[in-house]
Amino acid sequence: MHRPRVTVAVCTWNRCGLLRATLEQMTHLRQPPGGWELVVVDNNSTDQTAAVITSFESRLPIRDVLEVQPGLSHARNRAVREAAGEYLVFTDDDVLVDPEWLVAYDAAFRAYPEAAQFGGPIEPWFEGTPPDWLTRVFDQVSPAYAAIDHGPTPVPLDDAHLVFGANIAARMSVLTRYNFDPKLGRTGTNMLSGEETTVFAAMRRDGFAGWWVPAARVRHFIPRERQNLKYLRRWHSGVGWYQGMAPASPEEHSLFSVPFWVWRQLVEYGTRYCVDRVFGSPRVWVRDMSYFASAWGYLRARRKASRVQNR
């Protein structure tokens, strides 16, 4: 059996309408040299996801894989186990890919054969018209919406040039050495993430290079229910939780297992937000909210770790 050059993986859970749009867009992809396959990992959906996948069997090189363990990390790990390609490209079930997407990735794989990781631009695809304040601060909060663009020139990936899971790729011979951490990644409606950036960072620490692929473009759906402060608070709290899961430094000064700087950040930016929400510009009070929410997430993670440790 011919081994495809590329496996595309889409992990999905109960979003059959968006998944249909994603798969429909993929029918317009220009075929990469060496062929490709599409693995859709159904994370135990209860809607019409299976029927949607089946409806594309005559139009896409698609396989339906069921992963019953809930959580994006479990679904990503299953995709790695199922992939037959030399390279694995991840995208999401709420993304519209550019017709040249796979061709652009294939060209990067050939241009940088020593590289093990790649990523491309993610543009926002808003449902309706976003609120004015969000448009004005979008560059400030773009990571919360997995939007990213490092420019039109290929550059090496590093801590200053990160890529997000809606548009990443990796060489399978390297990726199989790593696991996406089930403690990270979204499960149901929680906002914890970072499973893909953690894996990619570990790969770079081990000496595996990566490249930005500017021509591998996708658009990522932003529903109306995420175009508000409630969503941003939850997202920044998830970032804080992720940071708070790191082992505590023995040198840090803490109160109730939480570093002093976290308490200070909670008080300072909570107070600033209350004032700036009335008198300040959106750029200021969104900044205040983000620092407060991340500190709150950090505090919750440390307090939970302390309770577990003291049992």
C-alpha positions in Angstrom: 0.0 0.0 0.0 1.3 3.4 -1.0 2.3 5.6 2.0 0.9 9.1 1.7 3.4 12.0 2.1 1.0 13.9 4.4 -1.7 13.0 7.0 -4.1 15.7 7.9 -5.7 15.3 11.3 -8.9 17.0 12.5 -10.0 16.3 16.1 -13.6 17.0 16.7 -16.3 16.9 19.4 -20.0 17.8 18.9 -19.5 20.5 16.2 -20.9 18.7 13.2 -22.1 21.9 11.5 -18.7 23.6 11.6 -17.0 20.3 10.7 -19.1 20.1 7.6 -17.9 23.5 6.5 -14.3 22.6 7.3 -14.5 19.4 5.2 -16.3 21.1 2.4 -13.4 23.6 2.1 -10.9 20.8 2.0 -12.5 19.4 -1.1 -11.0 22.5 -2.9 -7.4 21.7 -1.8 -4.7 21.4 -4.4 -3.2 17.9 -4.1 0.3 17.8 -2.7 3.0 15.6 -4.5 3.0 12.2 -2.9 -0.6 12.2 -1.9 -2.4 12.8 1.4 -4.9 11.2 3.8 -7.4 12.8 6.2 -8.0 11.4 9.6 -10.9 12.8 11.6 -10.7 11.8 15.2 -14.2 11.8 16.7 -13.8 12.4 20.4 -17.0 10.5 21.2 -19.4 13.0 19.8 -23.2 12.7 20.4 -24.4 14.8 17.5 -24.3 14.0 13.7 -20.5 14.0 13.4 -20.3 10.4 12.2 -22.8 11.0 9.5 -21.0 14.2 8.3 -17.7 12.3 8.0 -19.4 9.5 6.1 -20.9 12.0 3.6 -17.4 13.1 2.5 -16.1 9.6 1.8 -16.5 9.9 -2.0 -14.9 13.4 -2.1 -12.0 13.2 0.3 -9.4 10.6 1.3 -11.0 10.4 4.7 -11.0 8.0 7.6 -13.2 8.2 10.7 -11.5 7.2 14.0 -13.3 7.1 17.3 -11.5 8.1 20.5 -13.7 7.6 23.5 -11.3 9.1 26.1 -12.4 12.7 26.4 -10.0 15.5 25.8 -8.1 17.1 22.9 -4.8 15.6 24.0 -6.2 12.1 23.9 -7.6 12.9 20.4 -4.3 14.3 19.2 -2.4 11.3 20.5 -4.8 9.0 18.8 -4.2 10.9 15.5 -0.5 10.3 15.9 -1.0 6.6 16.3 -3.3 6.4 13.3 -1.4 8.6 10.9 0.3 6.8 7.9 2.0 9.9 6.4 5.6 11.0 6.7 4.3 14.3 8.1 1.3 15.0 10.2 -0.6 18.3 9.8 -3.1 19.3 12.5 -6.0 21.6 12.0 -9.3 22.2 13.8 -12.9 21.4 13.1 -13.8 25.1 12.8 -11.2 26.1 10.2 -11.3 27.0 6.5 -8.0 26.1 4.8 -6.6 27.9 1.9 -6.6 25.9 -1.3 -2.8 26.0 -1.4 -2.5 25.0 2.2 -1.1 21.5 1.8 1.1 22.4 -1.2 2.7 25.1 0.9 3.4 22.7 3.7 4.8 20.1 1.3 7.1 22.7 -0.2 8.4 23.6 3.3 8.9 19.9 4.1 11.1 19.6 1.0 12.9 23.0 1.6 13.8 22.1 5.3 14.2 18.3 5.4 16.1 18.5 8.7 13.2 20.4 10.4 10.7 18.5 12.6 8.0 21.2 13.2 6.1 23.8 11.2 3.3 26.2 11.5 1.4 28.8 9.5 -0.9 31.8 9.8 -4.3 31.7 11.4 -6.7 34.5 10.5 -9.9 35.3 12.4 -13.2 34.3 10.8 -15.8 36.2 12.9 -19.4 35.2 13.1 -21.2 38.4 12.3 -19.6 41.7 13.2 -17.4 41.7 16.3 -18.0 44.5 18.9 -16.0 47.7 18.3 -13.9 47.3 21.5 -12.8 43.8 20.4 -11.8 45.1 16.9 -9.7 47.8 18.5 -7.8 45.5 20.8 -7.7 42.3 18.6 -3.9 42.5 18.1 -3.6 42.6 21.9 -5.8 39.5 22.5 -5.2 37.5 19.3 -3.6 34.5 21.1 -7.0 34.0 22.9 -8.5 33.4 19.5 -5.6 31.3 18.1 -4.9 34.1 15.6 -1.2 34.5 14.6 0.9 35.8 11.8 4.7 36.1 11.9 4.9 37.8 8.5 5.4 36.8 4.8 9.0 35.4 5.2 9.9 32.0 6.6 11.6 32.3 10.0 12.8 29.7 12.4 10.3 28.8 15.2 11.4 29.7 18.7 9.8 31.1 21.9 9.3 34.4 20.1 7.7 32.7 17.1 5.2 30.3 18.4 2.5 28.5 16.4 -0.9 27.3 17.4 -2.7 23.9 17.1 -5.2 25.0 14.5 -2.3 25.1 11.9 0.7 23.0 12.8 2.7 20.2 11.3 5.4 17.8 12.4 7.7 15.1 11.0 6.2 11.8 12.2 9.6 10.1 12.9 10.1 12.8 15.6 6.6 13.4 16.7 6.1 9.8 17.8 8.7 10.3 20.5 6.4 12.8 22.3 2.9 12.7 23.9 0.4 15.4 24.2 -0.3 15.7 27.9 -3.9 14.8 28.9 -3.6 17.2 31.8 -3.5 19.9 29.2 -5.7 20.5 26.2 -9.4 21.2 26.2 -11.8 18.7 27.7 -15.5 19.5 27.1 -15.9 23.2 27.8 -12.8 23.8 29.9 -10.4 26.5 28.6 -7.1 24.8 29.5 -4.8 24.6 26.5 -1.1 24.5 25.7 -0.7 20.9 24.9 0.7 21.6 21.4 3.0 24.4 22.4 4.4 22.2 25.2 5.2 19.4 22.8 6.8 21.8 20.2 8.8 23.4 23.0 10.1 20.0 24.1 11.1 19.2 20.5 13.1 22.4 20.2 14.8 21.8 23.5 15.9 18.4 22.2 17.5 20.1 19.2 14.7 19.7 16.5 14.4 22.8 14.4 11.1 24.3 13.1 10.0 26.8 10.5 7.2 29.3 9.9 5.3 28.6 6.7 3.7 31.9 5.6 1.8 30.4 2.6 0.1 27.7 4.6 -2.9 29.9 5.6 -6.1 29.0 7.4 -9.1 31.0 8.8 -10.4 30.1 12.3 -14.0 30.5 13.3 -14.8 32.9 16.2 -18.4 32.5 17.3 -20.4 35.3 18.8 -20.3 33.7 22.2 -16.6 34.2 22.3 -16.6 37.8 21.3 -16.9 39.1 24.9 -15.0 39.7 28.1 -16.4 36.6 29.8 -14.6 34.4 27.2 -11.4 36.4 27.5 -11.4 36.1 31.3 -11.8 32.3 31.0 -9.1 32.1 28.5 -6.6 34.1 30.5 -7.5 32.2 33.6 -6.6 29.0 31.7 -3.2 30.5 30.8 -2.6 31.3 34.4 -3.7 27.8 35.4 -1.2 26.3 32.9 1.6 28.5 34.3 0.6 27.6 37.9 1.0 23.9 37.2 4.8 24.3 36.9 6.7 23.2 40.1 7.1 25.9 42.6 10.6 27.5 43.0 12.1 26.8 46.5 13.3 30.4 46.5 9.9 32.1 46.0 8.1 33.7 48.9 4.5 32.6 49.2 1.3 32.9 51.2 -1.0 29.9 51.4 1.2 28.2 48.7 0.7 31.1 46.3 3.6 33.5 45.5 3.4 37.0 46.8 3.6 38.4 43.3 0.4 36.6 42.4 -1.5 38.2 45.3 -0.1 41.6 44.4 -1.1 41.2 40.8 -4.6 40.2 41.8 -5.1 43.2 44.0 -3.4 45.7 41.7 -5.0 44.7 38.4 -8.4 44.0 40.0 -8.4 47.5 41.3 -7.1 49.0 38.1 -9.8 47.2 36.1 -12.6 48.6 38.2 -11.3 52.1 37.6 -10.1 51.8 34.0 -13.4 50.1 32.9 -15.1 53.4 33.7 -12.5 55.9 32.7 -9.9 54.1 30.5 -9.7 52.9 26.9 -10.4 49.3 25.9 -6.7 48.6 25.4 -6.1 49.6 29.1 -8.9 47.7 30.7 -8.5 44.6 28.6 -4.9 44.6 29.8 -6.0 44.9 33.4 -8.5 42.1 33.0 -5.9 39.8 31.4 -3.4 40.2 34.2 -6.1 39.8 36.9 -7.6 36.7 35.2 -4.2 35.0 34.7 -3.3 35.6 38.3 -6.6 34.1 39.4 -6.0 31.0 37.3 -2.4 30.7 38.7 -3.8 31.0 42.2 -6.4 28.3 41.6 -3.8 25.9 40.2 -1.4 26.4 43.1 -4.1 26.0 45.7 -5.3 22.8 44.0 -1.7 21.4 43.9 -1.3 22.3 47.6 -4.4 20.4 48.6 -3.4 17.3 46.6 0.1 17.4 48.2 -1.3 17.7 51.7 -3.7 14.8 51.4 
